[in-house]
Amino acid sequence: MKELLEYIARSLVDNPDAVSVEVEEGDDEVALILTVDESDMGRVIGRDGRIANAIRALLRVAATRDGRHVELEIESND
């Protein structure tokens, strides 16, 4: 799932080198923390959060195949 999220985020942003993903795993839950450049936050979140919600939906599908639950948090590099 980390690779999927990195691929999607790097495809959306202007500064792909600033994209990083941190993974925190639990028993049947995975928390993904996506960090992007501050200027790219709007590209990743989208108008009214539509892009972020679409990314979450894709991650949910990938996690369901593994029998897990996934959470996505988006942060900026300050």
Backbone as CSV, one residue per row, in Angstrom:
resi,resn,N_x,N_y,N_z,CA_x,CA_y,CA_z,C_x,C_y,C_z
1,MET,0.822,-1.192,0.000,0.000,0.000,0.000,0.865,1.253,0.000
2,LYS,2.019,1.184,0.640,2.917,2.329,0.678,3.334,2.713,-0.740
3,GLU,3.676,1.722,-1.539,4.115,1.986,-2.909,2.993,2.594,-3.742
4,LEU,1.764,2.097,-3.548,0.606,2.640,-4.262,0.403,4.109,-3.915
5,LEU,0.450,4.426,-2.633,0.252,5.810,-2.197,1.361,6.716,-2.719
6,GLU,2.611,6.251,-2.670,3.724,7.053,-3.193,3.550,7.317,-4.682
7,TYR,3.159,6.297,-5.431,2.968,6.449,-6.874,1.880,7.480,-7.180
8,ILE,0.752,7.372,-6.495,-0.352,8.301,-6.734,0.062,9.726,-6.373
9,ALA,0.670,9.898,-5.204,1.044,11.238,-4.746,2.093,11.865,-5.658
10,ARG,3.104,11.099,-6.042,4.153,11.644,-6.913,3.606,12.040,-8.280
11,SER,2.554,11.353,-8.722,1.935,11.685,-10.011,1.147,12.987,-9.950
12,LEU,0.683,13.356,-8.761,-0.163,14.541,-8.616,0.603,15.840,-8.368
13,VAL,1.742,15.765,-7.713,2.413,16.967,-7.208,3.435,17.536,-8.189
14,ASP,3.815,18.800,-7.951,4.856,19.449,-8.753,6.254,19.103,-8.254
15,ASN,6.357,18.768,-6.964,7.651,18.464,-6.364,7.638,17.021,-5.839
16,PRO,7.820,16.030,-6.719,7.718,14.634,-6.290,8.819,14.192,-5.326
17,ASP,9.943,14.903,-5.299,11.023,14.528,-4.389,10.666,14.804,-2.931
18,ALA,9.690,15.662,-2.684,9.280,16.008,-1.320,8.227,15.049,-0.760
19,VAL,7.802,14.077,-1.571,6.781,13.131,-1.132,7.428,12.020,-0.307
20,SER,6.838,11.767,0.868,7.280,10.630,1.667,6.071,10.015,2.361
21,VAL,6.168,8.720,2.618,5.086,7.988,3.263,5.654,7.236,4.460
22,GLU,5.017,7.439,5.606,5.394,6.722,6.821,4.276,5.733,7.134
23,VAL,4.650,4.529,7.524,3.672,3.474,7.793,3.731,3.107,9.266
24,GLU,2.561,3.092,9.904,2.429,2.626,11.281,1.438,1.477,11.266
25,GLU,1.916,0.272,11.599,1.074,-0.917,11.515,0.619,-1.387,12.883
26,GLY,-0.636,-1.799,12.940,-1.205,-2.415,14.126,-1.583,-3.847,13.804
27,ASP,-2.431,-4.451,14.604,-2.842,-5.834,14.373,-3.525,-6.000,13.018
28,ASP,-4.626,-5.314,12.833,-5.334,-5.377,11.553,-5.624,-3.979,11.027
29,GLU,-4.779,-3.031,11.396,-4.949,-1.643,10.963,-3.607,-1.074,10.513
30,VAL,-3.659,-0.273,9.466,-2.474,0.389,8.946,-2.757,1.881,8.875
31,ALA,-1.851,2.686,9.427,-1.960,4.138,9.329,-0.865,4.618,8.382
32,LEU,-1.256,5.299,7.328,-0.313,5.844,6.363,-0.281,7.354,6.533
33,ILE,0.916,7.901,6.693,1.081,9.344,6.844,1.814,9.843,5.608
34,LEU,1.092,10.581,4.781,1.636,11.133,3.543,2.123,12.548,3.811
35,THR,3.387,12.796,3.499,3.957,14.123,3.672,4.324,14.671,2.297
36,VAL,3.823,15.868,1.985,4.102,16.521,0.710,4.564,17.952,0.976
37,ASP,5.107,18.592,-0.040,5.514,19.988,0.063,4.279,20.849,0.324
38,GLU,4.465,21.899,1.080,3.338,22.764,1.448,2.626,23.327,0.221
39,SER,3.375,23.623,-0.842,2.766,24.179,-2.051,1.937,23.141,-2.819
40,ASP,2.120,21.858,-2.522,1.392,20.795,-3.212,0.191,20.264,-2.428
41,MET,-0.066,20.821,-1.250,-1.178,20.329,-0.430,-2.517,20.400,-1.170
42,GLY,-2.754,21.489,-1.881,-4.006,21.649,-2.618,-4.176,20.620,-3.715
43,ARG,-3.089,20.228,-4.343,-3.150,19.222,-5.406,-3.502,17.846,-4.853
44,VAL,-3.020,17.540,-3.662,-3.263,16.227,-3.076,-4.647,16.160,-2.432
45,ILE,-5.092,17.257,-1.844,-6.394,17.261,-1.180,-7.517,17.494,-2.182
46,GLY,-7.335,18.423,-3.101,-8.342,18.691,-4.118,-9.474,19.554,-3.594
47,ARG,-10.310,20.005,-4.494,-11.445,20.848,-4.122,-12.432,20.032,-3.293
48,ASP,-12.752,20.561,-2.132,-13.664,19.905,-1.182,-13.173,18.520,-0.767
49,GLY,-11.873,18.256,-0.891,-11.306,16.983,-0.462,-11.583,15.818,-1.388
50,ARG,-11.962,16.106,-2.615,-12.350,15.036,-3.538,-11.186,14.116,-3.881
51,ILE,-10.022,14.671,-4.135,-8.871,13.839,-4.489,-8.438,13.004,-3.288
52,ALA,-8.394,13.617,-2.113,-8.022,12.880,-0.902,-9.007,11.740,-0.646
53,ASN,-10.284,11.987,-0.841,-11.284,10.935,-0.652,-11.136,9.822,-1.683
54,ALA,-10.774,10.174,-2.908,-10.552,9.159,-3.941,-9.333,8.302,-3.599
55,ILE,-8.274,8.940,-3.103,-7.084,8.196,-2.689,-7.438,7.258,-1.542
56,ARG,-8.208,7.750,-0.579,-8.632,6.905,0.551,-9.451,5.707,0.063
57,ALA,-10.301,5.914,-0.928,-11.111,4.817,-1.467,-10.226,3.755,-2.112
58,LEU,-9.223,4.174,-2.868,-8.299,3.215,-3.488,-7.520,2.439,-2.427
59,LEU,-7.072,3.133,-1.390,-6.341,2.466,-0.318,-7.240,1.489,0.435
60,ARG,-8.500,1.866,0.605,-9.452,0.999,1.291,-9.644,-0.308,0.515
61,VAL,-9.702,-0.209,-0.810,-9.851,-1.406,-1.642,-8.624,-2.301,-1.498
62,ALA,-7.438,-1.699,-1.553,-6.203,-2.477,-1.418,-6.110,-3.114,-0.031
63,ALA,-6.526,-2.402,1.001,-6.464,-2.923,2.367,-7.484,-4.034,2.583
64,THR,-8.645,-3.914,1.983,-9.686,-4.926,2.132,-9.218,-6.257,1.558
65,ARG,-8.454,-6.207,0.485,-7.923,-7.432,-0.103,-7.011,-8.159,0.877
66,ASP,-6.347,-7.399,1.759,-5.465,-7.982,2.771,-6.178,-8.227,4.090
67,GLY,-7.459,-7.881,4.178,-8.219,-8.057,5.396,-7.832,-7.064,6.479
68,ARG,-7.472,-5.856,6.075,-7.022,-4.839,7.026,-7.850,-3.570,6.869
69,HIS,-7.659,-2.659,7.818,-8.289,-1.340,7.788,-7.174,-0.313,7.597
70,VAL,-7.426,0.708,6.782,-6.383,1.698,6.503,-6.880,3.100,6.828
71,GLU,-5.978,3.909,7.369,-6.231,5.324,7.639,-5.182,6.130,6.901
72,LEU,-5.583,7.255,6.319,-4.648,8.129,5.612,-4.647,9.503,6.264
73,GLU,-3.456,9.988,6.565,-3.285,11.326,7.103,-2.342,12.074,6.170
74,ILE,-2.696,13.305,5.830,-1.893,14.098,4.902,-1.299,15.274,5.667
75,GLU,0.029,15.422,5.574,0.746,16.498,6.243,1.627,17.230,5.250
76,SER,2.081,18.419,5.653,2.976,19.184,4.775,4.362,19.310,5.400
77,ASN,5.358,19.437,4.540,6.714,19.760,4.992,6.740,21.237,5.273
78,ASP,7.084,21.631,6.461,7.135,23.067,6.775,8.481,23.636,6.440
